[in-house]
Amino acid sequence: MKLSIVALGLLSMAGVLICTYLILKSLSAI
C-alpha cells in the first residue's frame, strides 16, 4: 500500500513538473 502511495505521489509531482515545463516553453516560444 505504502509503495503505491509513494508511486502516485512521484507520478503527480512529475506531471506537475512536465506541465509547468510545457507552459514555460510555450510562453517563451511566443
N, C-alpha and C positions, 0 to 999 in steps of 0.2 A: 504493500500500500504506500509506504513512505517513498519508495523509489518512483512509483508512478506520479506521485505528487511533485517530486523534485523534477521529474522529466517534463511535466506540464508547465512548471514554473520556468524552466530553462527555455522551453519552446515559446512561451508567451514573451519572455524577455527578448529572445531572438527575433520574434515577429515585430515587436515594437522597434527594435534597432533597425531592422530592414525597412520598416515603414518610414521611419524618420530619415534614413539614408536616401530612400527614393524621393521623399518630399524635398529634401535639401538639394538633391541632384536636379530635380525638375525646376526648382526655383532658380538655381544657378544657371540653368540652360536658357532661361528667359532673358 
